[in-house]
């Protein structure tokens, strides 16, 4: 699901400009690398135990949680959206 969201946003940016799409892909991969290095370094959000890492230069964040020694990325969330929508999307995922 998260992969589909990332691909859709990348395709949207590609429609605007292939260079912007490449930059988005690069920044997503950079955020994933940072998560791999130190997943607890990023912000908790109001819905525990979830955290977020912002995609540099883009209005998106990866929402994730740490489970034992694994990182579970649950969604790519547009930062322009209402935070209540984030709560609703997380509830729908785990009900």
C-alpha positions as CSV (number, residue, x, y, z in Angstrom):
1,X,0.0,0.0,0.0
2,X,2.7,2.5,0.9
3,X,4.6,1.6,-2.2
4,X,1.5,2.3,-4.3
5,X,1.2,5.7,-2.6
6,X,4.8,6.6,-3.2
7,X,4.6,5.5,-6.9
8,X,1.4,7.5,-7.4
9,X,3.0,10.7,-5.9
10,X,6.1,10.1,-8.0
11,X,4.0,9.7,-11.1
12,X,2.2,12.9,-10.3
13,X,5.5,14.8,-10.0
14,X,6.7,13.1,-13.2
15,X,3.7,14.6,-15.0
16,X,4.8,18.0,-13.8
17,X,8.5,17.4,-14.4
18,X,10.7,14.3,-14.6
19,X,13.4,16.1,-12.6
20,X,11.0,16.8,-9.7
21,X,10.0,13.1,-9.8
22,X,13.6,12.1,-9.5
23,X,14.2,14.5,-6.7
24,X,11.1,13.1,-4.8
25,X,12.3,9.5,-5.3
26,X,15.8,10.5,-4.1
27,X,14.4,12.2,-1.0
28,X,12.1,9.3,-0.2
29,X,15.1,6.9,-0.4
30,X,17.1,9.3,1.7
31,X,14.4,9.3,4.4
32,X,14.3,5.5,4.3
33,X,18.1,5.3,4.7
34,X,17.8,7.6,7.8
35,X,15.1,5.4,9.2
36,X,17.3,2.4,8.8
37,X,20.1,4.1,10.6
38,X,18.1,5.4,13.6
39,X,14.4,4.9,13.6
40,X,13.9,6.4,17.1
41,X,15.4,9.7,16.1
42,X,12.2,11.0,14.5
43,X,9.1,12.7,15.9
44,X,6.4,10.9,17.7
45,X,3.0,12.0,16.5
46,X,-0.1,12.4,18.6
47,X,-1.2,8.8,17.8
48,X,1.1,6.6,19.8
49,X,3.2,4.6,18.9
50,X,3.4,6.2,15.5
51,X,6.2,8.5,14.3
52,X,6.9,10.5,11.2
53,X,9.8,11.5,9.0
54,X,9.2,14.4,6.6
55,X,10.3,14.0,3.0
56,X,12.7,16.9,2.6
57,X,11.5,19.5,0.1
58,X,8.1,17.9,-0.3
59,X,4.8,18.2,1.6
60,X,4.8,14.5,2.7
61,X,5.8,12.4,5.6
62,X,6.3,8.7,6.1
63,X,4.2,7.5,9.0
64,X,5.8,4.5,10.8
65,X,6.1,2.6,14.0
66,X,8.9,0.6,15.6
67,X,8.0,-3.0,16.4
68,X,10.7,-4.9,18.2
69,X,13.7,-4.5,15.9
70,X,11.7,-3.7,12.7
71,X,10.3,-0.5,11.3
72,X,6.8,-0.7,9.8
73,X,6.0,2.1,7.4
74,X,2.2,2.4,7.3
75,X,1.6,5.4,4.9
76,X,2.8,8.3,3.0
77,X,0.8,11.2,4.4
78,X,0.3,14.6,2.7
79,X,1.2,17.2,5.3
80,X,-1.4,19.6,3.9
81,X,-4.2,17.3,5.0
82,X,-6.0,17.8,8.3
83,X,-4.3,15.8,11.1
84,X,-7.8,14.3,11.9
85,X,-7.6,12.5,8.6
86,X,-4.3,10.9,9.7
87,X,-6.1,9.5,12.8
88,X,-8.9,8.1,10.6
89,X,-6.6,6.5,8.2
90,X,-4.6,4.8,11.0
91,X,-7.9,3.6,12.6
92,X,-9.0,2.1,9.3
93,X,-5.7,0.3,8.9
94,X,-5.9,-1.4,12.3
95,X,-9.6,-2.1,13.0
